[in-house]
Amino acid sequence: MLDVTKIRADFPILDREVNGKPLVYLDNAATSQTPKHVIDVIVDYYQRLNANIHRGVHTLSQEATDAYEQARLKVQKHFNIAKTHEVILTSGTTHSINLVANGFGALLQNGDELLVSAMEHHSNIVPWQMLCERTGAMLKVIPMNIDGELVMEAFDQLLSERTKLVFCNHVSNALGTINPIKEIIAKAHEVGAAVLVDGAQAAPHIQADLQALDVDFYTISAHKVCGPTGVGMLYGKEAWLKKLPPYQGGGEMIAEVTFDKTTYAELPHKFEAGTPNICGGIAFGAALDYMHQIGFDAIATYEHGLLEYATQELLKIGGLKIYGTAVEKTAVISFNIEGIHPYDIGTILDKLGIAVRTGHHCAQPIMDFYQIPGTVRASFSFYNTKEEVDVLVAGVARAKNMLL
């Protein structure tokens, strides 16, 4: 059982007021909050370690390098990744996906096919569309049903020897659906296709075992797991990372440079050009440490309780409809009230100190599927409480009364 009162004390921002009301932060799918432990690591880096890494012989550089590489090891252990050099530290999920999409440009040809799920974030759609424009490959969509679940029978029919890459999120940011990625990976591998999984929304709730999943590529952003913005991870199987060309050229990613020819560094540095977000990488590792202290099983159990309670209470409001009713889902509720634009609800909730997300959540194809302009999205974390759910429900009911 989580001691939520004790946990909340770790997050300074939860003590603030917004518009004269205690902050109720329910926009965790966009970014989680940062505990004092991680903030202290960031401050400590700039006070004691601030130096460039990998290239210096002086003490600060060596200490910063050790701390940064220790963070890589923490990421490796957390995801049960076989080899340290399969962990590429990036600026986040979007960077990671673009890195792979850029590399696949050299591996595709006209007539090849890529499969994308219907519930992707724009960052896992647009890079592949751009890739198809460059290569002549075709993009095909795995459809979803009204409950916000992928239609796996259609996926089976779409797969063929022409399929070169399948990309799918582990968890939908707009709906909270947990996708059957183990099944998707196994079936894609049967036809020789690689699989990239966007794990950004899963990472706060699920500790993915990447060797057990046998996934080819997996991406996350640190700011979803109580870490800083501007840093994340790309996991890639060694064999695939060796096939892909570098994404960016510059310092760190080279073995030798002459004006006649450049040779590239070994993994992971081949994909880590330039000075990285050193402080962010170290804090990323600290954030994972913090969440492990709480325990991912305990987090999942607690958040599921919040999801069930919030779903039950919100559905008591007349005219409220929830989008995304999959059997397997994380603590995300997207909803609308008939006759009211979601932006208007979000604006009133903000006046009450309640932070939710409104709009299409960078998932416009989902909104087009439901024929709606967007939703109000409340997304919960382990530091939220049932009392905050009650404040949300009361706020939504008040917004309804004001707007109808």
matplotlib code that plots the C-alpha trace (Angstrom):
import matplotlib.pyplot as plt

x = [0.0, 1.4, 1.8, 0.4, 0.7, 4.4, 4.9, 3.1, 5.6, 8.3, 6.8, 7.1, 4.8, 1.8, 1.8, 1.1, -2.1, -3.6, -6.2, -6.4, -7.2, -5.0, -3.5, -5.1, -2.6, -4.3, -2.2, 0.3, 0.0, 1.5, 4.3, 4.7, 5.8, 9.4, 10.2, 12.7, 15.2, 15.5, 15.5, 18.4, 20.3, 19.9, 21.1, 24.0, 25.2, 25.5, 27.1, 29.6, 30.0, 29.3, 31.8, 31.6, 31.8, 33.8, 36.5, 38.2, 41.0, 40.3, 38.5, 35.2, 34.9, 35.6, 33.1, 30.4, 31.1, 30.8, 27.5, 26.1, 27.1, 25.8, 22.4, 22.7, 23.2, 20.1, 18.1, 19.5, 18.6, 15.2, 14.2, 16.2, 18.2, 20.8, 23.7, 24.5, 25.4, 21.8, 20.7, 20.9, 20.2, 18.3, 16.3, 13.1, 10.6, 10.2, 14.0, 14.2, 11.4, 12.9, 16.3, 14.9, 12.8, 15.8, 17.8, 15.2, 15.3, 18.4, 16.7, 13.3, 12.4, 9.3, 6.5, 7.6, 4.9, 4.8, 2.0, 0.9, -1.8, -4.8, -4.2, -0.7, 0.6, 1.5, 5.2, 4.7, 2.8, 4.5, 8.1, 6.9, 4.7, 7.8, 9.8, 7.2, 7.3, 11.1, 11.2, 8.0, 7.0, 3.3, 1.8, -1.1, -3.2, -4.3, -7.8, -9.4, -12.9, -15.3, -13.9, -10.5, -8.9, -6.9, -8.7, -6.2, -8.0, -7.3, -3.7, -3.3, -4.7, -2.4, 0.7, 2.6, 6.1, 6.0, 5.7, 9.1, 8.2, 5.3, 5.0, 2.6, 2.3, 2.4, -0.3, -2.4, -1.9, -5.4, -7.3, -5.1, -5.5, -2.8, -2.1, -1.2, 2.4, 3.8, 1.3, 2.0, 5.8, 5.5, 3.3, 5.4, 8.5, 6.8, 6.9, 10.3, 9.2, 10.8, 8.7, 9.1, 7.0, 6.4, 6.6, 6.3, 2.8, 3.5, 6.7, 5.0, 2.7, 4.4, 8.0, 8.5, 10.9, 12.4, 14.1, 10.9, 9.0, 11.7, 10.9, 13.3, 13.0, 11.5, 11.3, 10.5, 10.8, 12.2, 9.6, 6.9, 8.6, 9.3, 12.5, 13.4, 12.3, 14.7, 16.0, 14.9, 15.9, 15.9, 16.5, 17.5, 18.7, 22.3, 21.8, 19.4, 21.4, 24.4, 22.3, 21.1, 23.3, 24.0, 21.2, 23.4, 27.1, 29.4, 31.6, 31.4, 29.9, 33.1, 36.1, 38.3, 37.8, 39.8, 38.7, 38.7, 36.7, 35.1, 34.6, 31.9, 32.2, 30.9, 27.5, 26.0, 28.1, 27.4, 23.9, 24.9, 26.5, 27.5, 27.2, 24.2, 21.8, 24.3, 22.4, 19.2, 20.6, 21.9, 18.5, 16.8, 18.6, 17.7, 14.0, 14.0, 15.7, 12.9, 10.1, 11.7, 11.7, 8.0, 7.6, 6.0, 3.6, 2.4, 2.1, 0.0, -2.4, -2.9, -3.5, -5.9, -7.9, -8.0, -9.0, -12.0, -13.1, -12.8, -14.7, -17.5, -17.9, -17.6, -20.3, -22.7, -22.7, -25.5, -24.5, -20.8, -19.3, -15.9, -13.9, -11.6, -13.2, -10.7, -10.6, -6.8, -6.0, -4.0, -5.2, -6.4, -9.9, -10.9, -14.4, -16.9, -20.2, -22.8, -23.3, -20.1, -16.8, -13.9, -11.9, -14.7, -14.7, -10.9, -11.0, -13.5, -11.5, -8.4, -10.2, -10.8, -7.1, -7.6, -5.1, -6.4, -5.6, -8.1, -8.0, -6.9, -3.9, -1.7, -3.8, -6.1, -6.9, -8.5, -10.7, -11.7, -12.7, -15.0, -16.1, -15.3, -13.1, -11.3, -11.8, -11.1, -8.4, -7.7, -4.6, -3.6, -0.4, 0.6, 0.7, -2.9, -5.7, -9.4, -10.0, -8.6, -10.9, -13.8, -12.6, -12.4, -15.9, -17.4, -15.6, -16.9, -20.4, -20.0, -18.7, -21.7, -24.2, -22.4, -22.3, -25.6]
y = [0.0, 3.4, 6.1, 8.8, 11.6, 10.8, 10.6, 13.9, 15.6, 14.7, 16.9, 20.6, 21.8, 20.0, 22.5, 25.5, 27.2, 28.1, 30.8, 30.8, 27.1, 24.1, 22.7, 19.4, 18.2, 15.7, 16.3, 13.5, 12.0, 15.2, 15.4, 14.0, 16.2, 16.0, 14.9, 16.9, 14.0, 14.5, 18.3, 17.9, 15.8, 18.5, 21.2, 19.0, 18.5, 22.2, 22.9, 20.1, 18.2, 20.6, 19.6, 18.0, 14.2, 11.5, 13.8, 15.2, 13.9, 16.3, 15.2, 17.0, 15.6, 12.1, 12.3, 13.7, 10.9, 8.3, 9.7, 9.9, 6.3, 5.1, 6.5, 4.5, 1.4, 2.2, 2.5, -0.8, -2.6, -1.1, -2.3, -5.6, -4.7, -7.2, -4.8, -1.4, -0.1, -0.9, 2.1, 5.3, 8.4, 11.0, 14.2, 12.1, 9.9, 12.2, 12.3, 8.5, 7.8, 10.3, 8.6, 5.2, 6.7, 8.5, 5.3, 3.2, 5.5, 3.6, 0.2, 0.7, 0.7, 1.5, -1.0, -1.8, -1.4, 0.1, -0.6, 2.0, 1.7, 4.0, 5.4, 6.8, 10.1, 12.4, 11.8, 8.2, 9.1, 12.1, 10.8, 7.7, 9.6, 11.7, 8.5, 7.1, 10.2, 9.8, 6.1, 5.2, 2.9, 2.6, 3.4, 1.2, 1.6, -1.0, 0.1, 0.5, -0.3, 1.9, 0.8, 2.1, -1.3, -2.4, -4.8, -7.6, -9.5, -6.6, -6.5, -10.2, -9.4, -6.4, -8.3, -9.7, -10.3, -6.7, -5.4, -4.1, -2.2, -2.0, 0.8, 1.1, 2.7, 0.5, 2.7, 5.3, 8.8, 9.9, 6.8, 5.0, 1.7, -0.9, -2.5, -6.2, -5.4, -8.9, -10.4, -7.6, -8.2, -12.0, -11.8, -9.1, -11.2, -14.1, -12.1, -10.7, -7.2, -5.1, -3.4, -0.1, 0.5, 4.0, 3.4, 7.0, 6.6, 3.1, 3.9, 5.6, 2.7, -0.5, -1.7, -3.3, -6.2, -5.6, -8.9, -10.8, -8.7, -9.3, -5.8, -4.3, -0.7, 0.9, 4.6, 6.6, 10.2, 10.9, 13.6, 10.9, 9.1, 12.0, 13.0, 16.2, 17.3, 17.1, 13.6, 10.1, 6.7, 4.7, 1.0, -0.8, -4.4, -4.3, -5.9, -3.2, -0.3, -1.5, -1.5, 2.1, 5.0, 7.8, 10.3, 13.4, 14.2, 15.9, 15.4, 12.2, 10.0, 9.7, 7.3, 9.2, 12.3, 13.4, 15.6, 12.5, 10.2, 9.9, 6.6, 6.3, 5.5, 2.2, 2.0, 3.8, 6.9, 6.4, 7.9, 10.5, 13.4, 16.5, 17.4, 15.6, 16.7, 15.5, 16.8, 15.4, 12.0, 11.8, 13.0, 10.4, 7.7, 9.3, 9.4, 5.7, 5.1, 7.1, 5.2, 1.9, 2.9, 3.2, 0.0, -0.3, -3.1, -0.8, 2.1, 0.1, -1.2, 2.2, 3.9, 1.3, 2.0, 5.7, 4.9, 2.8, 5.3, 8.3, 6.4, 5.5, 9.0, 10.9, 8.6, 9.9, 13.2, 13.3, 13.6, 12.7, 10.2, 8.5, 7.7, 4.7, 1.9, -0.9, -3.7, -3.1, 0.5, 2.8, 5.7, 8.0, 9.2, 11.1, 12.5, 15.0, 16.4, 16.5, 20.1, 21.5, 22.1, 20.4, 23.6, 25.4, 22.7, 22.8, 26.6, 26.5, 23.6, 25.7, 28.5, 25.9, 25.0, 21.7, 21.0, 18.7, 18.6, 19.5, 19.1, 16.4, 15.4, 15.1, 12.2, 13.8, 10.5, 9.2, 12.3, 11.9, 8.3, 9.4, 12.5, 14.9, 18.0, 16.7, 15.6, 16.6, 14.3, 13.6, 11.5, 10.2, 9.4, 7.7, 11.0, 11.8, 11.0, 10.1, 13.4, 15.1, 12.9, 14.2, 17.8, 17.0, 15.5, 18.5, 20.8, 19.0, 19.1, 22.8, 23.5, 21.6, 23.7, 26.9, 26.1, 24.5]
z = [0.0, -1.0, 1.6, -0.7, 1.9, 2.3, -1.5, -2.1, 0.3, -2.2, -4.9, -4.0, -6.8, -5.4, -2.5, -4.7, -5.5, -8.9, -9.1, -5.3, -5.2, -4.2, -7.4, -8.6, -11.2, -13.6, -16.8, -16.1, -19.5, -20.9, -18.3, -14.8, -11.9, -10.6, -7.0, -4.9, -5.0, -8.8, -8.5, -6.0, -8.5, -11.1, -8.7, -7.5, -11.1, -11.8, -8.4, -8.4, -11.7, -14.6, -17.4, -20.8, -20.9, -22.6, -23.9, -20.8, -18.7, -15.8, -12.7, -13.3, -16.8, -15.6, -12.7, -15.0, -17.5, -14.8, -13.6, -17.1, -18.0, -14.7, -15.8, -19.0, -16.9, -14.8, -18.0, -19.2, -16.0, -15.7, -19.2, -19.0, -22.1, -23.0, -23.9, -22.6, -26.1, -27.2, -25.0, -27.0, -24.9, -27.0, -26.4, -26.0, -27.8, -30.9, -31.4, -31.0, -33.6, -36.1, -35.6, -36.7, -39.5, -40.9, -40.8, -42.5, -45.5, -46.6, -46.1, -47.9, -51.6, -53.7, -52.8, -49.3, -46.7, -43.2, -40.7, -38.2, -35.6, -35.7, -32.3, -32.6, -31.4, -34.3, -33.5, -34.5, -37.7, -39.3, -39.5, -41.3, -43.7, -44.6, -45.0, -47.4, -49.5, -49.8, -50.5, -52.2, -49.4, -48.5, -45.1, -44.0, -40.9, -38.3, -37.5, -34.0, -32.8, -30.9, -27.5, -28.5, -29.1, -32.2, -34.5, -34.5, -37.3, -39.6, -38.5, -39.5, -42.9, -43.4, -42.6, -45.6, -46.9, -48.1, -44.5, -43.4, -40.2, -37.8, -35.3, -32.5, -29.1, -26.0, -24.4, -26.1, -24.9, -25.8, -24.6, -22.1, -24.0, -23.4, -26.8, -27.2, -28.2, -27.4, -29.9, -32.5, -32.2, -32.6, -35.6, -37.3, -36.8, -38.6, -41.8, -41.2, -40.2, -37.5, -34.7, -33.1, -29.9, -28.6, -24.9, -23.7, -22.2, -20.8, -19.0, -16.0, -15.4, -16.8, -16.4, -19.8, -20.2, -23.6, -23.9, -23.1, -25.6, -28.2, -29.6, -32.1, -31.1, -28.0, -27.0, -23.9, -22.6, -19.1, -18.3, -18.3, -15.4, -13.0, -14.8, -16.7, -20.1, -23.1, -22.5, -23.3, -24.6, -27.8, -27.4, -30.5, -31.0, -31.8, -35.2, -36.3, -34.9, -36.9, -40.1, -39.6, -40.7, -38.2, -37.7, -37.1, -37.8, -35.5, -32.5, -30.4, -33.2, -35.1, -35.0, -37.4, -39.5, -42.5, -45.4, -47.6, -45.3, -41.9, -40.0, -37.3, -33.7, -32.2, -30.5, -28.7, -29.7, -33.4, -32.6, -29.9, -31.8, -30.0, -26.3, -24.8, -22.1, -19.5, -16.5, -17.9, -18.5, -14.9, -13.6, -15.8, -13.9, -10.6, -11.6, -12.3, -8.9, -7.2, -9.0, -8.1, -4.4, -4.7, -6.8, -10.2, -9.0, -6.2, -8.6, -11.1, -8.4, -6.8, -10.2, -11.3, -8.2, -9.0, -12.6, -11.4, -8.9, -11.2, -14.0, -11.7, -10.3, -13.6, -15.2, -12.6, -14.5, -17.0, -20.6, -19.9, -22.4, -21.9, -25.0, -24.7, -22.8, -23.5, -21.0, -20.6, -20.0, -17.8, -15.6, -18.4, -18.9, -22.0, -21.9, -23.2, -22.1, -24.8, -26.1, -24.5, -26.2, -24.2, -24.2, -22.3, -19.6, -19.3, -18.9, -16.0, -14.4, -14.5, -12.6, -9.9, -9.8, -11.7, -14.5, -17.3, -21.0, -23.7, -27.4, -29.8, -27.7, -30.8, -31.9, -34.5, -36.3, -33.1, -32.8, -36.5, -35.8, -33.1, -35.1, -32.3, -32.1, -29.0, -25.4, -21.9, -20.6, -16.9, -16.4, -13.0, -11.3, -8.0, -6.2, -7.0, -4.5, -4.4, -2.8, -5.9, -8.0, -6.0, -6.7, -10.4, -10.5, -8.6, -11.0, -14.1, -12.7, -12.0, -15.5, -16.9, -14.9, -16.0, -19.7, -20.3]

ax = plt.figure().add_subplot(projection="3d")
ax.plot(x, y, z, "-o")
ax.set_aspect("equal")
plt.show()
